[in-house]
Structure formats: structure tokens, C-alpha cells
Amino acid sequence: MDGHSSHLTAPVRSRSSQSPSPSHSASASATSSIHKRKLQPDDHALPFPPSFSDTRDGALTSNDDLESISVRGADSDSDDESEEVVDDEEEEYDNSMRNFTSSRLENTNAGGPPTARNTKIKAENSVKVEPADVSKDGNTNTNNSGAPVATGGNGSIPGIVVKEDTVKSIFTDNIQTSGAYSAREESLKREEEAGRLRFVCASNDGIDEHMVWLIGLKNIFARQLPNMPREYIVRLVMDRNHKSVMVVRRNLVVGGITYRPYLSQKFGEIAFCAITADEQVKGYGTRLMNHLKQHARDVDGLTHFLTYADNNAVGYFVKQGFTKEIYLERDRWHGYIKDYDGGILMECRIDPKLPFTDISTMIRRQRQAIDEKIRELSNCHIVYPGIDFQKKEAGIPKKTIKVEDIPGLREAGWTTEQYGHSRFKTVTLSTDATSHQKSLTAFMRSLIKAMHDHPDAWPFKEPVDARDVPDYYEIIKDPMDLKTMSKRVESEQYYVTFEMFVADVRRMFSNARTYNSPDTIYYKCSTRLEGHFSNKVQAGLQSGIKIQP
Ligand SMILES: CC(=O)SCCNC(=O)CCNC(=O)[C@H](O)C(C)(C)COP(=O)(O)OP(=O)(O)OC[C@H]1O[C@@H](n2cnc3c(N)ncnc32)[C@H](O)[C@@H]1OP(=O)(O)O
């Protein structure tokens, strides 16, 4: 069959039910009922010689033979939907056939070297996994030894030592070595290296193992693409012009792609693509496509793939680099590929150089290169030790920390000239600032006194005693009282802005209203005292007290 003679209107592939297309009545009838699969006359043509007696190399060579195996063997798809799409007779798994199939496989592999033909085909068709030549450890970083370390050299702060170890561990710990795509690819690659997972390319070549896998793949397609007539799936999967790249895990097929390489045109047509239901969205589909691209480019010499993607699979194909725009010259593909109802023609150019089966290593190297470049240009990767606040009672720091002593601040380019932008000016105060702080402290002190002297202040004068109210600190996580605030005011360090003071006052009242119900004296006291506080603040502001610098 030449490329042009294969041109036909193929059945719709979609899982969703679709209305029959008037222009394709044969395919429409094929999709109208999954149990009433009708193919166009051409679809009855067998992709293999009809004679059962032709058993070259053990190849399955009749439709009956195929169907019998498909009924009985390689049931690797554990989809719940299987009952809907698989005939009852197929569900009656024939143990004797299973034994027969496995014994055939054992015979193939046991006792002596494989036949020359087997060896040759396997060598040709196996999709190779190229060993990565970088360490498996994604954290390997040649730049670490040369990393800048703030240990008292240029730009470092005297007295603050950033340990080299700390910086190194920060380097390696903080680098995100891979995104989700690479992580999935790397994990599957490791499975391959451990021999638990294989990506194999096979066609109807008569090798028993290949035939069993192809039947398994055919079953997956039948379940995952239920609107596609089963005979049509069998026909293409078993067509010797088609090849299938399959995901094989523990000798069971869990998915695959069947495609037809048009070698003279240097493009391939993806006919079917599916992963068994319970293994979807685990990265198999992506890795499968990567293996397919590598194989199609390196073995078949293809430059492009075309496919009619189901509407609900367009997203997947887009993520694999397919576009709805067809850039391939029309002459190269028109008339070769089959038209499908309900599908969107998509194209993917196969990059001539990309290491498709080892893209994760490439991405990791790129990330490392970018990361190293960033480190050359900036110090943002260095994380300095934090400030030891060591607060004493009432949250007041034991010692004043100068802004310029904050580790890393000067290395980040901070200068004392920028100090003017800071709201927190109490560290080194100018004359103006000193007098402002004094007037602020005096105002806060007067407000504390005004509250303290009020008849409703008694519940707020001291911290709540947990012995009196055992569950208080379970409910109130951020307590406040007038005594604590007074200490903070008198320290002249804590309330560097008036807003900080007001925040403490508000918290004291809101705590009271959180813990106590509205009918309690405490609740009422808090409301009245808060009103008194607000009046005092208003009066102070009206009398000209400056609380903002
Ligand atoms: C030509 C044709 O055969 S068209 C018909 C395609 N086949 C089907 O629709 C059958 C049912 N579906 C399947 O068998 C599978 O879901 C496949 C083959 C479509 C995808 O295989 P999966 O192993 O699930 O893909 P994988 O896990 O690698 O996912 C790759 C990305 O595609 C996304 N994706 C997977 N399936 C779909 C979808 N149907 N629509 C949109 N996005 C999808 C995944 O979320 C993931 O995205 P992320 O990288 O941002 O996380």
C-alpha cells in the first residue's frame, strides 16, 4: 500500500460522543454505537496476509488469530470503563490462552541465544536511553568552591562572621534544581535505568513478545478511544507500515503511540496515543512522546509529526510541542494522512538536536548555568544570619542594633544616605528626631496616665493572671496591658512610631472583647476606656502635638 492509497476518512477518535458527520456516513455509523462497529469497505482490508498457514517467524497472520489473542491476552488496561467498551466475551479471560501466551514467551526467551532476526529487529527497534553524563545529584555545582563568602573580606561587617559552611549549604539548599516537568522526567528516567520501565518500539514483526505488547496496546486504545472502532485500531496497530512506541512496565504495556512513518516525506502520522487510565497524568505521556521523537528522528529520519488530535487531548499535544498551525509544506503531507472527523490537525517539528530522552539533564544544566551567572552578577543568593533580638521584659530589645549592623544590609548596597527613607529613626537620632521622640514619649506617657486614672481601667492595669483565669492564654495569644505598655514607653526604644503604640492599645481592648461576652463588666470597661482613649488622642492632636516626624 503506498502512501496515497492509504488516504481514507478514518473514524472519529474522541472519547466523547459526537454527532455523525453527513460527509462521512461510514465513520458516523462506526461511531454511533461502540458495539456496532462498521468500517468503510477499505477498512476490512487486512493489514496482513489472510492465510493462517503463513506463519513466518511465528507472526500472527490472520484476523482470527489477532482477535483470539486480543480476546484473551495482554489485558493490561484496568480501566473502570472497560465494561462499557469490551465485549462480554472478551471479559471471560481464557486461562488456557493466558498460559499458552506466557509459555510462548518463555520459550522465546529461554534456552540459548535469540534468533538472528530477533536480535536484529530488537537492536533496531529498541528506543535507546542515553546515559546522562552528569551526576545524578541535581545539586552538583562546580561553582560552589568559588562562591563569595562574607567572612570579613571586602564589604563584610566587622564582627559578623558568615560561616563558609552556612553559605555553601545555603547555596545548595536554595537552588531549585528542577521544575515539575524535569522532576517527572528524571524520576521516570531513573525507573528506566533501574530496568523497571522500558520504552520499546515494535511493529507487527512476528516476535511473540512484540505481538503480546501490541495486543496490550490495542486493548488500551480500545478503552481509551472508545469511539474508535476496534477493528480499525487492530488494523492500524497490526499494519506493518505502522510502528508503535510503547511504555512497558514489568512486562505489561501501560500505554503507547502508534504512528506511521512516511519515510520519503520525512514525516510521521500519529494514529493513536493513549496511556492506561490509572497511569495517566504521571508523566508517562510526556516521556513516551519524547522517546517517540528521539526514535522517529534517529531511526526513521523524520523531521515532523502530524496528528489529528481529539479535542480533549489538544492540551496534551500542545504541551508536547504540537501546534494547530501547520508549517510543513502541504505537498509533503497532503493526501498521505487520513482525515478524522472531530479531530484537530496538529503538527510538531522534531528538533534535529535536542536530546529528547534526556531533556531533564539539559534543563538542569541550563538552570545551573543561569544560576551561576546570577551569582556572578549579584549576591542575592547569600543568606546572612538573622538578628539576635533577645528581647527582655515587655519585648524591649536588650541592646540597640544599628541599622548598618544588620547583616547583609550594606552588602546589598544600603548606604547611610538612604537612611532618610526609613520610618524607624530612633537608632541614631538627629536633634530634630531626638526632640520628636521626646515629645512622642511624653504624649504616650500622658495617654497611659489618662487611661490608668480612668475608673474603668482596673481590668487593664496588670497582665491577666493565669492562675485567676486559667484558659485566658489559650484564647488570647497576644496579650497586652497598661503596665506592659508603660514599660515600653519608658524604654524610649520600643514605640518608634505612634502607630505602634496605638496598635498595642487597640489590641488590649480587642483582647478584652474577644475573651469576654458583651454583657460582662470587662467588655463594657474596654468599650468605655477605648472611647476615653480616643478622645484624649483627638484632644492631643488638636492641641498641636506632633506625632508624625
Ligand atoms: C492522536 C490521538 O490519539 S488523540 C487522543 C489522545 N488520547 C486520549 O485522549 C486518550 C485518553 N488520554 C490519555 O491516554 C492520556 O491522558 C494522554 C495520552 C492524552 C496523556 O498522557 P499522560 O500520561 O496523562 O500525560 P502526562 O502525565 O505526561 O501529562 C503531560 C501534561 O499534559 C497534560 N495533559 C494530559 N492529558 C491532557 C488532556 N487530555 N488535556 C489537556 N492536558 C492534558 C497533563 O496535565 C500534563 O500537564 P503538566 O505538564 O502541565 O503537568
The ligand as an SDF file (V2000), in Angstrom:
LIG
                    3D

 51 53  0  0  0  0  0  0  0  0999 V2000
   -3.9230   11.2780   18.2090 C   0  0  0  0  0  0  0  0  0  0  0  0
   -4.7100   10.7810   19.3970 C   0  0  0  0  0  0  0  0  0  0  0  0
   -4.6110    9.6480   19.7320 O   0  0  0  0  0  0  0  0  0  0  0  0
   -5.6800   11.8780   20.2160 S   0  0  0  0  0  0  0  0  0  0  0  0
   -6.2370   11.0060   21.6140 C   0  0  0  0  0  0  0  0  0  0  0  0
   -5.3100   11.1280   22.7640 C   0  0  0  0  0  0  0  0  0  0  0  0
   -5.6200   10.1180   23.7400 N   0  0  0  0  0  0  0  0  0  0  0  0
   -6.6130   10.2150   24.6300 C   0  0  0  0  0  0  0  0  0  0  0  0
   -7.3210   11.2260   24.7250 O   0  0  0  0  0  0  0  0  0  0  0  0
   -6.8390    9.0040   25.4880 C   0  0  0  0  0  0  0  0  0  0  0  0
   -7.0240    9.3720   26.9440 C   0  0  0  0  0  0  0  0  0  0  0  0
   -5.8790   10.1130   27.4900 N   0  0  0  0  0  0  0  0  0  0  0  0
   -4.6840    9.5360   27.6310 C   0  0  0  0  0  0  0  0  0  0  0  0
   -4.4510    8.4120   27.3300 O   0  0  0  0  0  0  0  0  0  0  0  0
   -3.5780   10.3830   28.2890 C   0  0  0  0  0  0  0  0  0  0  0  0
   -4.1650   11.2760   29.1870 O   0  0  0  0  0  0  0  0  0  0  0  0
   -2.7370   11.1690   27.2650 C   0  0  0  0  0  0  0  0  0  0  0  0
   -2.0500   10.2320   26.3050 C   0  0  0  0  0  0  0  0  0  0  0  0
   -3.5760   12.1810   26.4960 C   0  0  0  0  0  0  0  0  0  0  0  0
   -1.6590   11.9480   28.0770 C   0  0  0  0  0  0  0  0  0  0  0  0
   -0.8580   11.0300   28.7900 O   0  0  0  0  0  0  0  0  0  0  0  0
   -0.4710   11.3190   30.2940 P   0  0  0  0  0  0  0  0  0  0  0  0
    0.4580   10.2690   30.7800 O   0  0  0  0  0  0  0  0  0  0  0  0
   -1.7080   11.5250   31.0830 O   0  0  0  0  0  0  0  0  0  0  0  0
    0.3130   12.6990   30.1320 O   0  0  0  0  0  0  0  0  0  0  0  0
    1.3760   13.3550   31.1320 P   0  0  0  0  0  0  0  0  0  0  0  0
    1.1770   12.8420   32.5220 O   0  0  0  0  0  0  0  0  0  0  0  0
    2.7310   13.2270   30.5710 O   0  0  0  0  0  0  0  0  0  0  0  0
    0.9110   14.8530   31.0860 O   0  0  0  0  0  0  0  0  0  0  0  0
    1.5960   15.8280   30.3660 C   0  0  0  0  0  0  0  0  0  0  0  0
    0.8900   17.1420   30.5160 C   0  0  0  0  0  0  0  0  0  0  0  0
   -0.2810   17.1310   29.7060 O   0  0  0  0  0  0  0  0  0  0  0  0
   -1.4210   17.3810   30.4890 C   0  0  0  0  0  0  0  0  0  0  0  0
   -2.4990   16.5740   29.9660 N   0  0  0  0  0  0  0  0  0  0  0  0
   -2.6000   15.2400   29.9700 C   0  0  0  0  0  0  0  0  0  0  0  0
   -3.7300   14.8840   29.3510 N   0  0  0  0  0  0  0  0  0  0  0  0
   -4.3420   16.0090   28.9550 C   0  0  0  0  0  0  0  0  0  0  0  0
   -5.5480   16.3060   28.2710 C   0  0  0  0  0  0  0  0  0  0  0  0
   -6.3680   15.3480   27.8530 N   0  0  0  0  0  0  0  0  0  0  0  0
   -5.8580   17.5990   28.0470 N   0  0  0  0  0  0  0  0  0  0  0  0
   -5.0570   18.5910   28.4690 C   0  0  0  0  0  0  0  0  0  0  0  0
   -3.8920   18.3690   29.1240 N   0  0  0  0  0  0  0  0  0  0  0  0
   -3.5470   17.1020   29.3620 C   0  0  0  0  0  0  0  0  0  0  0  0
   -1.0210   16.9850   31.8980 C   0  0  0  0  0  0  0  0  0  0  0  0
   -1.7930   17.6450   32.8620 O   0  0  0  0  0  0  0  0  0  0  0  0
    0.4140   17.4150   31.9480 C   0  0  0  0  0  0  0  0  0  0  0  0
    0.4940   18.8000   32.1520 O   0  0  0  0  0  0  0  0  0  0  0  0
    1.6960   19.4430   33.0390 P   0  0  0  0  0  0  0  0  0  0  0  0
    2.9880   19.0050   32.3940 O   0  0  0  0  0  0  0  0  0  0  0  0
    1.4630   20.9070   32.9590 O   0  0  0  0  0  0  0  0  0  0  0  0
    1.5330   18.8740   34.4110 O   0  0  0  0  0  0  0  0  0  0  0  0
  1  2  1  0
  2  3  2  0
  2  4  1  0
  4  5  1  0
  5  6  1  0
  6  7  1  0
  7  8  1  0
  8  9  2  0
  8 10  1  0
 10 11  1  0
 11 12  1  0
 12 13  1  0
 13 14  2  0
 13 15  1  0
 15 16  1  0
 15 17  1  0
 17 18  1  0
 17 19  1  0
 17 20  1  0
 20 21  1  0
 21 22  1  0
 22 23  2  0
 22 24  1  0
 22 25  1  0
 25 26  1  0
 26 27  2  0
 26 28  1  0
 26 29  1  0
 29 30  1  0
 30 31  1  0
 31 32  1  0
 31 46  1  0
 32 33  1  0
 33 34  1  0
 33 44  1  0
 34 35  1  0
 34 43  1  0
 35 36  2  0
 36 37  1  0
 37 38  1  0
 37 43  2  0
 38 39  1  0
 38 40  2  0
 40 41  1  0
 41 42  2  0
 42 43  1  0
 44 45  1  0
 44 46  1  0
 46 47  1  0
 47 48  1  0
 48 49  2  0
 48 50  1  0
 48 51  1  0
M  END
$$$$
